[in-house]
Amino acid sequence: MISTVPTDEFTLAALTLILLEGAGAEEGVDLNGDIADTPFADLGYESLALLETSSRIERKYGISLDDEALVAAETPRALIELVNRQLSEASARDKV
């Protein structure tokens, strides 16, 4: 069972770990390199793998990601920014 993780920031390291746990890594792709602006397709992650990744993020961080925004997040940097916006909004709601 995945527990939610209270945090103020989602990082590239956290995303990399979730990608590896959910879909592994394509042979020849180094996820430890500078991948922030590399399209997910070039990293070997198709839409099904990204749906699994988003599901894992939602469960682990207790947030909900918009499907259209998720599809528009074509790089790790874009997905990290999306997740961090959701975390920020959730944190703001919790403080009210």
Contacts in CASP RR format, 6 or more apart in sequence:
PFRMAT RR
TARGET T0000
AUTHOR 0000-0000-0000
METHOD contacts of the structure
MODEL  1
MISTVPTDEFTLAALTLILLEGAGAEEGVDLNGDIADTPFADLGYESLAL
LETSSRIERKYGISLDDEALVAAETPRALIELVNRQLSEASARDKV
2 56 0 8 1.000
2 59 0 8 1.000
2 60 0 8 1.000
3 60 0 8 1.000
4 59 0 8 1.000
4 60 0 8 1.000
4 61 0 8 1.000
4 62 0 8 1.000
5 60 0 8 1.000
5 61 0 8 1.000
7 61 0 8 1.000
7 87 0 8 1.000
8 87 0 8 1.000
8 88 0 8 1.000
8 91 0 8 1.000
9 84 0 8 1.000
9 87 0 8 1.000
10 57 0 8 1.000
10 61 0 8 1.000
10 80 0 8 1.000
10 83 0 8 1.000
10 84 0 8 1.000
10 87 0 8 1.000
11 80 0 8 1.000
12 35 0 8 1.000
12 36 0 8 1.000
12 76 0 8 1.000
12 77 0 8 1.000
12 80 0 8 1.000
15 53 0 8 1.000
15 57 0 8 1.000
15 76 0 8 1.000
15 79 0 8 1.000
15 80 0 8 1.000
15 83 0 8 1.000
16 31 0 8 1.000
16 32 0 8 1.000
16 35 0 8 1.000
16 76 0 8 1.000
18 53 0 8 1.000
18 56 0 8 1.000
18 57 0 8 1.000
18 60 0 8 1.000
19 25 0 8 1.000
19 31 0 8 1.000
19 45 0 8 1.000
19 49 0 8 1.000
19 53 0 8 1.000
20 31 0 8 1.000
21 56 0 8 1.000
22 49 0 8 1.000
22 52 0 8 1.000
22 53 0 8 1.000
22 56 0 8 1.000
23 45 0 8 1.000
23 49 0 8 1.000
23 52 0 8 1.000
23 53 0 8 1.000
25 31 0 8 1.000
25 43 0 8 1.000
26 43 0 8 1.000
26 44 0 8 1.000
26 45 0 8 1.000
29 43 0 8 1.000
29 44 0 8 1.000
31 43 0 8 1.000
35 43 0 8 1.000
35 76 0 8 1.000
36 75 0 8 1.000
36 76 0 8 1.000
36 77 0 8 1.000
36 80 0 8 1.000
37 75 0 8 1.000
37 76 0 8 1.000
37 77 0 8 1.000
38 75 0 8 1.000
38 76 0 8 1.000
39 74 0 8 1.000
39 75 0 8 1.000
40 46 0 8 1.000
40 49 0 8 1.000
40 50 0 8 1.000
40 74 0 8 1.000
40 75 0 8 1.000
40 76 0 8 1.000
40 79 0 8 1.000
41 74 0 8 1.000
43 76 0 8 1.000
45 53 0 8 1.000
47 71 0 8 1.000
50 70 0 8 1.000
51 70 0 8 1.000
53 79 0 8 1.000
54 65 0 8 1.000
54 70 0 8 1.000
57 63 0 8 1.000
57 65 0 8 1.000
57 83 0 8 1.000
58 64 0 8 1.000
58 65 0 8 1.000
61 83 0 8 1.000
61 86 0 8 1.000
61 87 0 8 1.000
62 90 0 8 1.000
63 83 0 8 1.000
63 86 0 8 1.000
63 87 0 8 1.000
63 90 0 8 1.000
64 86 0 8 1.000
65 82 0 8 1.000
65 83 0 8 1.000
65 86 0 8 1.000
69 82 0 8 1.000
70 79 0 8 1.000
70 82 0 8 1.000
72 78 0 8 1.000
73 79 0 8 1.000
73 81 0 8 1.000
73 82 0 8 1.000
END
